[in-house]
Amino acid sequence: MESDTGRLHSLAARFAGKRILVAGDLMLDEFIWGKASRISPEAPVPAVHVTGESYYPGGAANVARNLREFTDRVSLAGAVGTDRPACRLLELLRSAGIDTSGVFQSAAFSTILKTRIVARGQQVVRVDRERPLQLPAEELDRVASHLDRAIAQSDAVIAADYGKGFLAQPLADAICRAARAHGKILTVDPHPHTSLAWKGATAIKPNRAEAFLAAGLPPSDPVLPVVSDQALLEAVHRLSTQWQTQFLLVTLGEEGMLLFDGAHPPFHTPTRAKEVFDVSGAGDTAIAVLTLALSAGATPPEAAELANRASGIAVGKLGTATVTPAELRAAL
């Protein structure tokens, strides 16, 4: 089932102009860069001398940021507070040309901020500042109405669930209904702890650990070749029945990805990464390119291959990096 390179190039060229909506948990990623040349006299930890700071859209906002590399028609739906991280996040998104009309602000919310301290090219510690989010009933109706209109105007919608509360079951149901009603592609990056049902989704993309957890099976060590990994195959069989999606794409880190649609033998695409520096955001890159490929007319194996190539580039970069069209073309 290996895809033809010329065909993949043709599909990637169609990404421009595709209208993609992302709905999910929004975050701000803060990177504090520094040097660590000594151990703190107060505790056995590095003493980091700060040399710089960087800010990037995180969570579902990073999925939108990945999409924006390929198309200028990206819109985002989520919720943030009225605090300083929210202002910085919205500024970053708007300056990137991402439509934020679906981002709802409320003083009752606390914008999620994840701070990573990096020294000598390695992450020393991550500090998370977050509070579970729950949309009030009146806000939920307003968000659902906006999503219905936005989905109707899009080629595809991505539900990016990070387990922070924005995508509760009522909103997931509303997204599924709207996607079905308007005949749109719906892809999901799930979170196992929320256990949301995504009835009728086009594709769901868990990683290996998430797949076992969601299937209610104990984790197991990988088996090679991947298509002989009976524990993994049992997990995807269960999830296919449980989630009722058209196909599953399980990301396997250094082992690539496994595609399962129930109608054909499982398709394994091995990793395309040359070097792995940082896996932060690789899943965001995968779901973005998978969705773009499907909206461009790719078959599931072709979409999986393109997503795998893009992820292989992303893990070779430090931080929550994006992939450019030129890099994807080169990888093909």
N, C-alpha and C positions, 0 to 999 in steps of 0.2 A: 504493500500500500504506500510505498515511498512516493511522495509527490514530485512531479516534474518541476525542475527549477524555473523554467520559463513561465510555467503556469503560476508559480508562487510570486514571481516578479510582477506578473500581470495583475494578480489579486492585490498585491501591496500598492500598486499604482492607483487602485480604485479607492483607497482609504480616504483620500482628500475629498472633502465635501460631504462625507457621511455625517449624518446628524445623530449624535449619541447623547443620551441622558444618563447621568449617574445619580443614584439615590443611595444615601447611606450615612454612616457616622463620619463626621468631619473632625479633623484634628490639625494642630499646628506642630510641625516637627522643628525643634530647635537643636542646632549642633554647636557645641562649644569646643573650639579647636585649641589645642595647647601643646606644651612640651612637658615631658615628665622625666626629669633627670635625677630625682632623688625620692626617697621614701619619707613620708610625713613623720615628724618626731612625735606626733600625737597618737598615731595609729599605724598599723602595718599596711598602709595604702599609699599609692603614688601621690605626690604633691604636684599638681598640674598648674603650670604657668600659662594663663590664657593668652592666646595670640589672635583670636578672631571668633566671630559668631556668624552663623548662617541660619536662615529660616526657610522652610519649605512647606507647601501644603501636604498634609498627611492624611492617612486613612482614605476615605472615599475621595477626598480632594486630591490625593496623589494619583488615584485612578484617572481623574479628570485631567490632571497635569500630563500623564502619559498619553492620553488620547489627543491632547492639544498639540503634541508633536506632529501628528499625522493629519489632523483636520481642524479647521477653524470654527467648527459648528458643534461645540461642546457645551452642555448645560449641566448644572449641578443642583441637587436638592438635598437639604439637610438642615440641621439646627445648630446655632452657636449662641453664645452669650452676648453681652454688650461690653465685655471687658477688653483689655488691651490685646490679648492673643486673638480675639475675634476680629478686631480692627486690622491687625497685621495680616491675618489669614485672608480676609476679604480683599485687602489691598493687593496681595500677591496674586490672587485669583483674577481679579479684574485687570491687573496689569498684563496678565498672560492672555487676556482675551476670552476668558471663560465666563459664560452667562451665569450670574449668581442670583437671578430673580427668584429662584426656588429655595434660596437659603433664608431660613426664618430666624430672626434674632429675638431674644427675650432675656430680660434681666434675671429671670428665674433659672436660666441655664448657666452652666460654667463651661467655657470652651476648653476642650481637652488639649493639654500641652504636654508633649513628650520631649524631654531634654536629654540629649546624648552628649556625654563628654568624651572626646576623642583625643588621644595623645599617641604619638608615634604610629599613626595609621591604624590604631586599634581602639575600640570602644572600651572605656574604662568603667563607665557606669551609665545607667539610664534612670532618669527621674521622671515618674509619671504623676501628673496633676490632673485628676479627673473626678467626676461625680456622675453616678448613673443618671441618665436622662429619661424622662417619661413625659410624652406629649399629653397635655390635657385634651379632653374630648373635643372641645371647640377648635383647638389647634390641629388635631388629627383630621377633622373634616376639611379644614382649610388646606392642609398639606395634600390630602387625597384628591381634592378637586384640582389643585394645581398640577399634580402628577398626571391626572387623567388628560388634561389639556396638553401637557408637555409630551407625554408618550405619543399622543395622536400626531404630533408634529415631528417626531423623531423616527429614525430608521431602526434604532435598537435602544434598549434600556438595560443598564447594569445595576443590580442591587448589590451593594458592597457592605456586608454585615460584619462589623468588628465587635459585636456584642455590647455596645455602649448604650443601647436603648432606643435609638431612633427607629429602627426597623422592627417594631413589635408586630405580632401576628395580624392585627387589623390592617396595618399599613401594607404588610406583605400581601395580604389578600386583595387589597385595593390595586396594588401594582400588577398582580397576576390577572385580575379581571380586566384591567385597562389594556394590558398587552394582548390578551385574547381578543377583546372587543375590537381593537384597532389592527389586529394582525401583525404585531410587531415582535421582533426577536427579543427575548428576555434571557439574560445570562445572570448567574448568581455566584458571588464569592461568599460562601456561607461561614457561619460561626457555629461550631458544634454545641456550645453551651446555651444558645438561644433556642435550638431545636425548632426553628421555624419551618413551616410547610410552604413549598413553592410550587403549587400544583400547576402543571402544564408549562413549566419553564423550558426554554430551549436547551440550555446547558447549565450545569452546576459544576463548579471547580473547587473541590476541597483538596487540601494536601493529604499526604498519607496518614498522618496522625489524626487529622480531623475526620477522615473517612472511617477509620476504625472506631473512633469515639462516637460518631453519629450513628454508626451501624450497631453499636452496643456490643462490640467485640473487643477482646483484650488486644493490645498492640503486640506486634510480632516483628522479628528481625527480617529485613528484606531478603528475598531469595532471587537468585539469578539463574536463568534469564527471567525477566520480570513477568512474562506471560505464563511462567510456571509457578508463580507465587500464589499458591492456593489460598492462603489466608487473605491476601489482598483481593483476589478474585471473588472470594466469598463476601467480603465487605462491599465491593462494588455491586454484586448481584443484589444484596440486601438493600443497598441505597437506591438502586434503580427501581425496585419495587416500592420502596418507602417514599421516595421523592417524586416518582412518576414524571421524570424529566425525559426529554428526547435523547440526551446523552450526558455522560459524566466524563470529566477530564480530571484525573487525579495527578497532581504535581508530586514528583518523587525526589526532588533535590538533585543530587548527583546522578541519579538514575534516569532523569528525564521526566517523561509524562506517559500516562496510560489512558487511552481513550476506550470507552465502553458504551455501546448503544443498544446492546441486546440482540440486534439483528445480524451482526457480523462478529467474527472472532475479535477479541481485544487487540487494539493496535498500540504498540509501544514505540514511541519516538525517543531515542536516547538523548542524553544531555548534549547540548552544543556549546557549553561553556568552555572556554580555553583556560581561564583562570577564575578563581572565586575569591573576591575580596570582601564582599558584603552582600548578604541575602536580603537586606532591608528593602522592601518594596518590590521584590521580584514577582511576587504574586499579583501585585497591582499591575505590573507590566503585562503579565500573562493574560489576565482577564480583559485588559484593554485591547490587546492585539487580537485575542480570540474573538471578541465581539466585533471589532472592525472587519476581521476576515469573514465572519459569517454574514455581516451586512453587505459585504462586497460580493457575496455569492459563492464563497468557499464551501467545499464539502467539510464535514467534521474532521476527517484526517488532515486535510489541507490547513484548516484553521488551527488544529493542534500543532502542526509542524511550524507554522508561522509564530504561534505563541511561544513555542519552545525555543525557536531561534532568538526571539526578542528577549526572553528571560535569560538566555545564555550570555547576552550582551550586558544586561542589567547587573548580574551578579559580579561582573568584572569591574564594577565601579564602586567607589566608596560612597556610602550614604544612600538616601532614597532617590536614586538616579532615574532618569528617563532614557529612552532610546530614540534616536532620530531616524527618519526615513533613510538617510544615507547609510547609517550603520546597519540597518536591517537589510538594505540592498547588498551591502558588502558581505554580510553574513550568509546571504543566499548564494 
